[in-house]
């Protein structure tokens, strides 16, 4: 549990304890200030322990950090799978998925008009993941694949994919199965 979450739980426990002690003082169950402070400390501790137990038992949710969605973020493996399956709908690699492009060797990349046999799909992916790519959508997807490769997180079924379709020319736009 983070420090901020623990602080919120402590504050909630103290507020609940203060309300209970206040009610007990009002009905004259608690008669002295010392007694009120002891009861307050006891209730606060018990309430905090109960709140912490509930918080620890709930599924962990990731925050977007800026007051956005309170739902968990997408599974990184799902994001990577989507990035690998993203198909280029124009440009040199039209009809190819990012996963296919990433595995092209020099001659395969050259067949699509990229380099002269000296550049691979990994080189293209690194370029597309960088500032040279003005398309934020494809930049993020290429960056995700490049980072996964650096970390050794590419799925094994992504290996050895052959080029599909014919090389073409044009700009580097992209689409997914949802037409985004």
Secondary structure, 3 states (H helix, E strand, C coil): CCHHHHHHHHHHHHHHHHHHHHHHHHCCCCCCHHHHHHHHHHHHHHHHHHHHHHHHHCCCCCCCCCCCCCCCCCCHHHHHHHHHHCEECCCCCCCCEHHHHHHCCHHHHHHCCCCCCCCCHHHHHHHHCCCCCCCHHHHHHHHHHHHHHHCCCCCHHHCCCCCCCCCCCCCCCEECCCCC
